[in-house]
Amino acid sequence: MALPVYKTDVIDKVFFLRWDAPPTPEEIQAVFLKMQAAYQQHQQQQLVLVTIAGAKSAVPNSEQRRHLSNMLSDARNLFSEIHVIIEGNELQHNLQRVIVSGMLIVTRTYDDQFIRVHKNADGAAGFIARRLGVDGSQVVNEARSRGVVM
């Protein structure tokens, strides 16, 4: 059995989700169930989602993107805000950030108060601090120490 292409962790009401390769529909379903469980463990209070695409992760194909989009739609009520991190400094990564931002705008998923795209998790730290009243940098650093964020 192959290892999953994702890693999750919850730190101070922040659900971290790292994708190191495009997921299968079964992996997407498993992640969604983890999201629901975390939501239940926090007395059905909305969490903050930080989802990370690793710098070496391939771009998902159209079917994988459809499944990921459906999961985001299904999970939307579990989260007060979402931060999409596309790691990497190469032109390809910069283009991916632009394309994802553009897709969010075109599909009207983009909401400055709900979903944001960042180059690294440090970009989300200030938003986490404001939303949850915690030290966002400390949360991100803890996620780094657990291997969810690079």
SULTAZI-V882916 format. One record per helix or strand of 2 or more residues. SS is the DSSP state (H for helix, E for strand). FROM is the first residue (numbers start at 0). TO is the last residue. If there is no record, write none. Layout:
# SULTAZI-V882916
[[SS,FROM,TO] [SS,FROM,TO]]
This chain:
# SULTAZI-V882916
[[E,5,10] [E,13,18] [H,24,40] [E,46,52] [H,61,77] [E,78,85] [H,90,105] [E,114,117] [H,121,131] [H,135,144]]
